[in-house]
Amino acid sequence: MKKLLLSFLLISTNVHAGKFGLTTGYYSLSSKSTTSAASVSSISSYNLFYFHEIRPNIVADISYSILYEKVMGGDSSYGFNIGVNYFPFQTATESVTLDNVQIKSSSHFSPFVGLGFHQRQYQSIRSAYSGPGIKVGTIYGLRRSFDLIGEFRYIRLSGPVSTTATESSLNVGIVFNY
């Protein structure tokens, strides 16, 4: 009975395993209203995220983003992101056994595309914006416990009184596997 319970716990741990991580990089933000337009860009985009596998190749993504006008300070925007990422290629693993020695070869790159909903609160204008976004990226399998990630996001946001904003970001970071 103890072996069965231990086996069940190990299996459920693997099935519900997720990934969390942190990315940083460059962003460009432009906004328009009926009376004016503005834009800002900086190398101060920060994103803390959690990935949870829903099905093979489909991963839920929840994250929190902070954009600063300067590297660490100045005006800022922040908010939650929720979405789904699709990994079109399964990690290919080939195995060869010679004289009781098994050699495995696997692809290190896992490209993905994603759709999401994004919310931003802008500190200086005290307004909230929200809207859909898309992203493309890849995860590079580096070690068993962590990977590297790179992604590009494009987000289209709507705010109060017919204002709109677009946010583009290019981020790199680390993914922790558990």
C-alpha positions in Angstrom: 0.0 0.0 0.0 2.8 2.4 0.8 4.5 1.7 -2.5 1.2 2.4 -4.3 0.8 5.7 -2.5 4.4 6.7 -3.1 4.0 5.9 -6.8 0.8 8.0 -7.0 2.5 11.0 -5.4 5.4 10.8 -7.8 3.2 10.5 -10.8 0.9 13.4 -9.7 4.0 15.6 -9.0 5.2 15.1 -12.6 1.8 15.7 -14.1 1.3 19.0 -12.2 4.9 20.3 -12.5 5.2 23.8 -13.8 7.8 26.4 -14.7 8.4 29.9 -13.3 10.9 32.5 -14.4 12.0 36.0 -14.9 12.7 38.0 -18.1 14.0 41.4 -18.8 14.6 43.4 -21.9 13.6 46.3 -24.2 10.2 47.7 -24.7 8.6 50.4 -26.9 5.3 52.0 -25.9 3.2 54.4 -28.0 -0.1 55.9 -27.2 -2.7 58.0 -29.0 -5.7 60.0 -27.8 -8.0 62.4 -29.7 -5.8 65.3 -28.8 -2.2 64.0 -28.6 0.3 61.2 -29.1 3.3 60.1 -27.1 5.9 57.3 -27.1 8.6 56.0 -24.8 11.1 53.1 -25.0 13.7 51.7 -22.6 15.7 48.6 -21.7 13.7 48.2 -18.5 11.0 45.7 -19.1 10.6 43.1 -16.3 8.3 40.1 -16.3 7.7 37.4 -13.6 5.8 34.4 -15.0 4.4 30.9 -14.3 3.8 28.3 -17.0 1.5 25.3 -16.4 1.1 22.5 -19.0 -2.6 22.0 -19.8 -2.0 19.4 -22.6 1.0 18.3 -24.5 2.1 21.4 -26.6 -0.3 23.7 -24.8 0.8 25.8 -21.8 -1.2 28.3 -19.6 0.8 31.4 -18.9 0.2 33.9 -16.1 2.6 36.7 -15.5 3.1 40.2 -14.0 4.9 42.9 -16.0 6.6 46.1 -14.9 7.9 48.7 -17.4 10.1 51.5 -16.1 10.9 54.7 -18.0 14.5 54.4 -16.8 16.4 51.2 -15.9 15.0 51.2 -12.3 12.8 54.2 -11.7 11.0 57.1 -13.4 7.5 56.7 -14.6 6.2 53.1 -14.7 3.4 50.8 -15.8 2.5 47.5 -14.4 -0.1 44.8 -14.7 -1.2 41.1 -15.1 -1.0 39.0 -18.3 -2.9 35.8 -18.8 -2.6 33.6 -21.9 -2.0 30.4 -23.7 1.2 29.3 -25.4 1.4 26.7 -28.2 4.6 24.7 -28.7 4.2 23.2 -32.2 7.1 20.9 -32.0 7.5 18.2 -29.3 11.0 17.9 -28.0 12.5 15.2 -30.3 14.5 12.6 -28.5 16.4 9.9 -30.3 18.0 7.0 -28.5 20.7 4.5 -29.6 21.9 1.5 -27.5 25.3 0.0 -28.2 27.0 -2.6 -25.9 24.7 -1.8 -23.0 25.4 2.0 -23.3 22.4 4.2 -24.2 23.0 7.5 -26.0 20.2 10.0 -26.1 20.0 13.1 -28.4 17.4 15.7 -28.0 16.5 19.1 -29.5 17.3 22.0 -27.2 15.0 24.6 -28.8 11.3 24.7 -28.1 9.7 27.5 -30.2 6.2 28.8 -29.2 3.5 31.2 -30.2 1.0 32.7 -27.7 -2.2 34.6 -27.4 -3.1 36.6 -24.3 -5.0 39.3 -22.5 -3.0 42.1 -20.8 -3.8 44.8 -18.3 -1.7 47.8 -17.6 -1.9 50.5 -14.9 0.0 53.7 -15.9 1.4 55.5 -12.9 1.7 59.1 -14.3 -1.7 59.3 -15.9 -3.5 57.1 -13.3 -5.4 55.1 -15.9 -5.9 51.5 -16.7 -5.6 50.0 -20.1 -6.3 46.4 -21.3 -6.3 44.4 -24.5 -5.1 41.4 -26.5 -1.6 40.5 -27.4 0.5 38.0 -29.3 3.9 36.6 -28.7 6.5 34.4 -30.3 9.6 32.9 -28.6 11.7 29.9 -27.8 12.9 28.1 -24.8 16.4 26.7 -24.9 16.9 23.6 -22.7 20.1 24.3 -20.9 20.0 22.2 -17.7 17.5 19.9 -16.0 16.7 22.5 -13.4 16.6 25.6 -15.6 16.3 26.8 -19.2 16.8 30.1 -21.1 13.8 31.9 -22.7 13.6 34.6 -25.4 10.3 36.2 -26.6 8.8 39.0 -28.5 5.4 40.5 -27.5 3.0 42.8 -29.3 0.1 44.1 -27.3 -2.8 46.4 -28.4 -4.4 48.2 -25.4 -7.5 50.4 -25.0 -8.0 52.9 -22.3 -10.4 55.6 -21.2 -11.9 58.3 -23.5 -10.9 56.6 -26.8 -7.2 56.3 -26.0 -5.1 53.5 -27.4 -1.6 52.2 -26.8 0.6 49.6 -28.4 3.4 47.9 -26.5 6.2 45.9 -28.1 8.8 44.1 -26.1 11.8 41.9 -26.6 12.8 40.0 -23.5 15.3 37.3 -22.5 15.5 35.4 -19.2 15.6 32.2 -17.2 13.0 29.5 -16.6 13.2 27.3 -13.5 11.8 23.8 -13.9 10.4 22.0 -10.9 
